[in-house]
Amino acid sequence: MFNNIDTREALEPYLELTQAVRLGELMAFTTAVEKHSARFTQDGNYSLVQRLRHSVIKTGLRNISLSYSRISFKDIATKLRLDTEQDAEYMCAKAIRDGVIEATLNHDEGYLASNTSGNVYSTTQPQEQFHQRIEFCLAVHNDAVKAMQYPPKEAVVLDDVAAKASKDKDDTKDSENKAEPDDDDDDAMEEDE
């Protein structure tokens, strides 16, 4: 959609917003909003764009929680370009409550500690998913092979016989129609005599 020549220019501001939200970069988001605020207002989307700020912060927090097992609120505020440590603490608490990140807050020492998930590869879950994918691929392959097979010879012979029979019927109907003279022609002949 963004690469279509007809819509590229019209959607360029929205592409910048999308990239900022996807990467969780608050500075890029703020720059895009300031740069294209007139366009967003003209389109009637400015209030919607302003509400995306929280999504940008949540994405940034998710990236931080995946990268760091423990990080101070001060560092979070610096990375996300928030005003204060209290803002960072509030955003972290909201993200935890919303289920965006799995972490715990230590208010006394002022840090966010990410909950480390267990080793997924120590379970049978990857093996089961891999097995399901292989079964699906094999089923698609088998269906494709069945679809490419020729019908049995008996079915081909029966089809040929049925086709010949219907052709013979059509030919006999055509010859009967040609053999029967029109009633109008007979009347015309009688008048001539």
N, C-alpha and C positions, 0 to 999 in steps of 0.2 A: 504494500500500500504506500509506504513512504518512498519507494523507488519509482513509482509511476510518474512519468514526466508531467502529466497533466496536474497532478495533485502535490508534487514535490514542494513547490514554493508555498502553497497554502498550509501544508502540514509540517513545515520545518520547525516552527516553534513547539509543536506538540512532540516532535521527535526528540528535541533537546530535553523536554520535560520527562519523557519516557525513559531516556537514557539515564538521567539523573536519579529518577525514582528506582530504576532497576539496580543501579550501582550503590544507591544509598548515600550519594554525595550531596550534602546539604548546600555546600557552597555553589556547586554547579546548578542546583535547583533554584537557589536564590538569584543567581545571575540570569538564568533563563526567564524567571518570572519578571525581574526588573526590565530586562531587555525587550520582552514581548508583552508587557502588561496592556498596552493599547490594543493589541490584537486580541488578547483574551477577553478584554472588556467588550470589544466590538462583536466578538462571537457569543457573548453572554456566558462565558465559562470562567470568568475571573474568580468568583467565589468557590467554584469547584476546584480550581487550581490551587487556591489558598489552603483548602482542606487536605491537599496531597502532602503538605509539609510533614504531617505526622507519619505518613507512609514512608517517606524518605528517611526519617529518623529511625523508624522501626527496622527498616532494611539495613541501615547502617549499624544499628545495635545488634542485629542478627549476625552480620559479618564480623563485628568485634567479638561477640560471644563465641563464635566459632574459632576465631584466631587466638584468643587469650583465654586461659583457664581462670585467671584472676587479674582484674584491672581496676584501678582507682576511679572514682567518680570524676576526679580532676582530669585524668587522661581521657576519659570518655567525653567530657565537655570539650576538651581541646580537639579531639578527633572529629567530633560531630559539629564543632563550631557553635556550641551552645553558650549561653551567657554565663551561667553559674554552675557550680557543682550540684546545687540543689535541683536545678533543672534537669541535670543528668540523672540524679537519683530518682526524681519523679518519673522521668521517661523510662528508666529501667524498671521501676516498680509497675508502671502501666504495661510495659511490654511483657513482663512476667505474668501479670494478671490476665492479659489477653491471650497468652499462650504463644507469643511470638518467639520467645527464648525460654530455655530451661536453665534457670540460674537462681542463686540466692543472693540476697543483699545483706551486707554487714554494715549496719548503720554506724556502729561505734567506731570501726576502723575505716569506714568510708570506701568500700570496694564492692565490686560485683564479682561473684565467683560462679563460673559456669559449671553446671552439672555435667560431668563427663559421662557420656553414654558408654555402656559396656561394649566390649568387642563384638560386633555383629557377626564376624566371621567365626566366632567360637560356637555359634548356634548352627542349626540346620536350615535356617531361613534362606540364606543365599543358594544353597543346594536345591531347595524346593522350588524357588523361583526359576532357577536355571533349568530345572527339569520341566517345569510348565512351559517355558519358552521353547525348549527342544521339542516337546510334544506338539505344540502348535505348529512349528515349522514342518515337522514330519507330516502332520495332517494336511497342511497346505500342499506339500509335495505330492502326497498320495492322491489328493483330489485332482491335482493338475495332471498327473499321470493317467488317471481314470478318464479324464476329459479328453485326452489326446489319443486314446485307444480307438482303433477301428471297430465298427460293430461286427458281431459274428457273421460268418459267411451265410448262414441260413437266413438271417434277417435281411441281408443284401439281396439274396435271391428272391425272397418273398416280396420285397419292395419292388424289384424289377418286374416280377410277374403282375403285381397290382398296377404298376404304372402302364404296362403293356395292355392290360385289360381295359383300363380307363381310356387309353388312347384308341383302342379298337372300337369302343362304344362311341366315342366322339366321331370317328371316321364313318361308322355305319349311319349315325344320325345325319351327318353331312351328305352322304351319298343318297339317303332316303329323301332328304329335302330337295336334292337336285333331280331325282327321278320323278317326283310328284309334280305334275304341271299345275300351274295356277288356274283357278276356276275362271278368272277373268279372261284368260287366254282362250279357254274352251268356248266361252260365250262369243268371243270375237270371231272364232273360226266358224262357228255355226251360222253366224250372220252372213259371212262371206259366201257361203254355199248357197 
